[in-house]
Structure formats: structure tokens, C-alpha cells
């Protein structure tokens, strides 16, 4: 994320301690290490061997081999936890949909074709998979499928990314050769998606304030074959829209720090609901950063997204900033056939998209597409506003067979 507002998905430092010892144990056994320091960290590490032994006994007792299999009962009890499928975005910088489908078929998976409904995604089980009904380069597997050790994942040919998280870059739809800003870039999945849409032709300026997240992101982008990007450890609010480096930026993807209330927990812990004060602070930050993004002089299209369910961070932010900027920008009705729309809190709010575990089988998400209006507007929008009109970025798109010459350039992956 950008600025001082944390994403709110993982407690750090002293904040973790207020959540109790179970959070420390979770981070030690399942997370990315302990975020706290001092005597708590030393204490938890001293008991690591005993905790891991107890975890092993627990798996034996429940007759499971993987840690995540212990989570199934908890997920079933939590809303949407066990429903959300495993989504895989095919990285078209390295391969194509057809080749990835063939690879998984050789690994023993059964390909069922393109899904016709969300219900078909919900019914997936075993070693079966589908092509998503909305996004043309997204494959869908049953919820507990794990690909972290799969050759396609470790080589960067596929990206593990929730469907809702794929919507911002997909709807921004920058033309090849464009200059694009990813304002709150880490961990980088959306950045790599932008690069794939650009076909590595153009320039991406990616900003984040967290050094470690940027380092991880750089590794991920290199693995995905992304070129033509510049990473900057900088608060996007301090980036000068008048800087000549950004004079050709016509597209901005803005996914700022938010409450994270839409994130489906595949883990053992639930995040507490944010307080009204916390929501107010986040919304103030989000309004500020969205308004700042709209001040870039050559901007034609911007996508604002959050993984939040709260109106305060979504429709209310968009409404306030649109009022502030008058007729300079307008909301675009993107993806008319998408089932969940924005809450009708102001005229035109239905142009926005929402996503949820229950309705779209994804994480909870919000997306708004803004375009410059008036005389400064570019040619008519090339947005996948109606997927039917844009087969490259639409729900009616079939998996494209890459031209023979182009396929030879791709890196084919063999088992």
C-alpha cells in the first residue's frame, strides 16, 4: 500500500500482542514469521519444536497430510471461506491458455471447458478445472487445490490470483505502448497483470513505501518475465503530477490501503471489524490519494479498487472525489453483465462493480472506472465496458490459440 495507512490484513509489532498468544503461534507455524520482537519472539521461538510436534500429532489424529486440511471445518463455519475456488491467471508473457490447459491435462486434471455460470464454478471438485466465464485468461480449480510447488507457478507461467483481484487491471485495459502508474503496487500481482495486457510494450511506474515488499515484488516481476517497469520506494502522495517523467501517463491503477474486510481468510483467524474511527481515517486517506491520482495531466482512465466491503471506503469515496473534480471525470459502466453492482447511494453508483464470496465466488471487492470527460477525453472508450464488444477482454472470449510463429517464441514448459 501507499502512505501511512496499513492495509489492515496482518497485525504488526505491539498490535499483534493485543490479539493474544494464538496469533503468535499462527504466525510462527503458518505465517511468514513473527512480526513482533523482544521477549515475545524469543519465547515463541523457544517453544517452536514443541508446537510443531503438536501440529504433526494433530495431523495424524485427523488423518490429513497438509496443514490447510486442518482448516476445512473452520472455513465451512465462516461465510464464504470454503466456497472460493482456486483461481489461476495464465501469464501470457510466458505462455498461452491452451498450453497451460494441455500441461494440466498431462498432470491428470480433467478440463471441463468454459464455465457457463457461477454455479458450475461452485460445483468443481477433485482434479477438474474450468476456464472462467468472465475473464479469458483465468482457470478455475476446486478451493483446496495447491499449486505453490507446481512447476508452472515456480517458473512464473501462472500467477495465483483471486478473480476479483484480476478485475482492476482487466478493466483498466491499457493499450500496448502506454505509460501506466500502479500507485500502490506491492505485492505485484496487478502490476504483472498490467504488463501482460501491455504485452511488455510501454512503461509501468510502480510505487510502494515498504522496502521489503518492493524487493519481493521485484523478484516476482522478474520471474514473471515483466520488463519496462520502474519500482520506486515512495509514497504516491509525494509524487509530483507535473514531473516530466509522468507527462505521458494515461492510465492509473489505484488500489490503496483499506480495511481488508473483503478478504476471505483461508487461515484460522478472523480479522476484527474496523472501528468507525478507523474507517473514517481510511476513507479520508483514500479520498486524498484518489484526488491526487486524478491530477495527473495526461490521465485518461483510472481504476479505483479496494478489497473492502464498506460503503465508506468505496461508493462514498468515489462520490466525494467526483464532486470535488466536477465534470472533469466521469464514471464508466464497465462490465454491464457483471452480476454485482455498486450500492445505489448516488446517481450512477451502479456503474461500479462489487464482488463477494456468496455472489461471485471471489474475495469481497469493489471496483470503479473513471475516465476523463469533456473535450480532453480521448477517443471513445476501448474499455471492456461490454465484454461482447471486446473479445480480447471479455466474457465471450474463447481461449486464443497463439499464432504458430508466436508460440515458438514462448517458453514451453515440460514436466
Number of C-alpha atoms within 10 A of each C-alpha: 23 26 19 11 16 17 18 16 16 14 17 14 12 11 12 18 16 10 13 10 12 13 19 22 19 16 16 19 16 13 14 9 13 21 18 17 11 8 9 14 15 13 10 17 16 11 11 15 11 11 16 14 11 12 15 15 12 14 16 11 9 10 11 13 11 10 14 14 13 18 15 16 11 16 18 12 10 15 13 20 25 22 21 25 25 22 25 21 23 28 26 20 23 21 22 22 23 14 17 19 21 13 17 17 15 12 11 10 16 16 18 12 15 22 17 14 12 14 12 14 26 17 10 17 14 12 15 16 26 22 25 25 22 23 21 23 23 24 26 26 25 22 19 17 14 12 15 11 8 11 14 21 18 15 14 20 23 26 23 17 17 20 25 24 23 19 23 24 24 20 23 26 20 23 18 16 12 17 25 29 27 24 26 24 27 26 20 20 21 22 26 28 27 27 28 22 22 22 16 20 16 17 20 26 20 23 23 23 19 17 13 13 16 21 14 13 20 19 11 19 20 12 16 25 18 22 18 13 20 12 17 16 16 18 18 24 17 10 15 13 19 11 9 9 11 19 14 15 22 20 25 26 26 27 26 27 26 28 27 23 22 20 20 23 18 19 17 15 11 13 16 11 11 15 10 10 9 15 18 14 14 24 22 14 22 28 22 14 23 22 19 17 23 23 13 21 14 18 26 21 29 28 25 23 26 28 28 23 21 21 16 17 27 28 21 18 21 25 17 12 19 20 11 12 13 10 11 17 22 17 22 21 20 23 22 16 13 16 11 16 21 20 17 12 12 12 8 15 21 21 22 28 24 27 27 22 21 14 14 21 23 24 27 25 25 30 27 28 25 25 22 20 16 11 7 11 16 15 7 6 12 15 24 22 20 18 21 15 14 15 14 19 22 23 23 17 18 17 17 12 11 16 8 8 8 9 15 10 10 15 12 14 14 8 9
